Amino acid sequence: MSGLAADGRRRVVVAMSGGVDSSVVAALMRQAGHEVIGITLQLYDHGAATGRKGSCCAGQDIHDARRVADALGIPHYVLNYESRFSAAVIDSFAESYVAGETPIPCVTCNQQIKFRDLLDTAKELGADVLATGHYIQRREGPGGPQLARAVDADRDQSYFLFATTREQLRYLWFPLGGMPKAEVRAHARAFALPVAEKADSQDICFVPTGRYTGVIERLKPGALKPGDIVHVDGRRLGRHDGIVNYTIGQRKGLRIPGPEPLYVVRLDAERNEVVVGPRDCLRTQVLLLRNTNWLGDEPLARAPGDGLRIFARIRSSQAPQPATLFAEADGTATVMLEDGEDGVAVGQACVFYANGDHDARLLGGGFIARTIARQVAAKAPEQSRTALDS
């Protein structure tokens, strides 16, 4: 990227989705005196979704981003990333569900589209910085830039940004991380942005009806195969119409008679089975992670033999809980949760924080590859890190 001007002015590419947050970022960058270039990515075009309230990165949103850029007097470009987005995000989303996993497409989009492909484009434009409307704090630490939870806990997006690398952080700005949403809205009104009252994006952007199984049926014909619903003790209790219709922890809709409440505890794609059991089977104690990204100061491989104390977050909506992190020789990682967590699904993320504070530093994370239930870990704690039997 180009060098910093003597007066501190930088060339800043702003990822403009057409929403309030990224529009405010563009306005703030321009107000600060930077040379601002707005870029909007067209990621999909599913007809009804392009005009649906709460969608993003499609027809109306591109139009809104252009209106904001015109109002601010900044150049604006629309880049067609549909094929990249389809291959990297939508296809892997479908494949993950068919494999019995619960994917997080927002993490994949940030990792492979926004902070890889778009960042490369920003560099080609000679930009010094790529700024986005994500709610996460970027701080300068002794060893370089760090990430931390956003000031607005309800908007914090650090869970979805755990895969951001150190190299990427050198070029990324997140101006909204220190603001509550109400302040961002106030900025939008003060700048008289045409999207100041626009609703926030919701749910999965590329699912036009909110029914993700429709996307899977279209991309993976025949994936919704009927199969057995099996109790953890081996009994066959009923039939299902496709494992993609079930989620870990689900209780309703199983259509299994009997006095004992049963929950989905595992999805076995190889056998095409939905495995159910009592509630205590849902409590997960140990997680084996793949594709781990580490943002701590010291290499994770140097963690002590008894593990590194961290706070782990399994869902974006929940607070981090105390845990111990172990680095494995093959590059994977194991996390032992102090309190355990109900309904953990393979494919979700386990995100690491330095502590449990509201503005805790983000230390990285990984995708959950396998799990061990609490009762299994309790019976053989010495084997729990290596014998991960789902």
C-alpha positions, 0 to 999 in steps of 0.5 A: 500500500502507499505511504502515509502523507506528511499531514497524516492524510491517508487513502482509505477504501471503505467497504460500503454495504449500503447500510447505516454503519458503513455509511457512517464510516465513510462520512467519518473518514471524509470528515477526518480529511482522508481521501475516501473511496467507497467500494460495494460488493455485489455478492448475490442476486436472488430476486426477492432478496434484493429488495427484502427489508434487512438484506444486504449486498444486493440491488437496493443496498448497492443503490443506497451505497451509491446515494451515500457516496454521491451525498459525501462527494466520494468516488464509488465502485461496485465490484461483482464478487458473485462467483467468488462469494458463491464458491467461498461462502454459499457452496461451503455453507451447503456442504457443511450442512450436508456434512451434519455441521452448523456453519457460520457463513459470516466468518467465512465471508469476512475471512475470504471475501472482505479481508482477503479479496477486497483487501487485495483490491484496496491495495491495488488501488494504492490505499493505505487502509481498508475501513469497515463498519464492524463493531470491534475495537482495534488497538495498538499494542506493544507487538502490533495491532490488537483486537478487542470486544466492541464497547456496545456489547449488543453489537459486538462482532468480535466472534465473527472476526476471530479469523482475522490475521495479524498481516490483515490487521496492519491495514484494517480500521474499525472506527465504530468499535468504540461507539454504541449504536445510538451514537452511530445513528446520531452521526448518520442523522448529523451527516444527513445520510440518506440511509440514516433511518434504514433498518439493520441487516438481519439473518443470513444475507443470501437466504431470501426467504429465511429458509436455508434448506431451500438453498441446500436443496438447490445446490445439493439435489438429493441431500435431504434424504430420509433416515432414522432417528436413533437414541444414544443407547442405540434404539431406533425411535423414528424417521427424519426427512433430512438431517439438514432440517435438525439442529443440535439441542432441538427438542420440538418437531422430533415427533417421538412419543413418550414421557422422556423429553429428548433432544438432538445431540448429534447429526451423523451424516455418514449414517444419515442419522439424527441422534437424540438423548436426554438433556444431560447429553447436551452438555459439552466439556471438551472441544477439538478445533480445526483451522485455529487462528492465534492473535496472542503475543506469544506463539500458541505452541509455547503454551505451558503443558497444563494449558493456557487460561482463556475465556471461550465463547461458543455463541456470539450471543453469549458471554465468554466463559473460563476455559483452558486452551491446549496447543496440539502438535498437529496444529489443532487445538483443544479447549476444555470448558470450565462450566461446559456448554449445552448444544454445541454443534460441529462447525460452530466457532470457539473464540478466545478472549484474554479475560471476561471483561466487556472490552476483553482482547480477542486472542483468536479462535477456531472451528469446532471439529469434534466434541466430548460430552461432560459425562465422558470427559468426567469418566476419563479426564486424562484421555479427553484431549485425545480420545474425542469421541462424539 
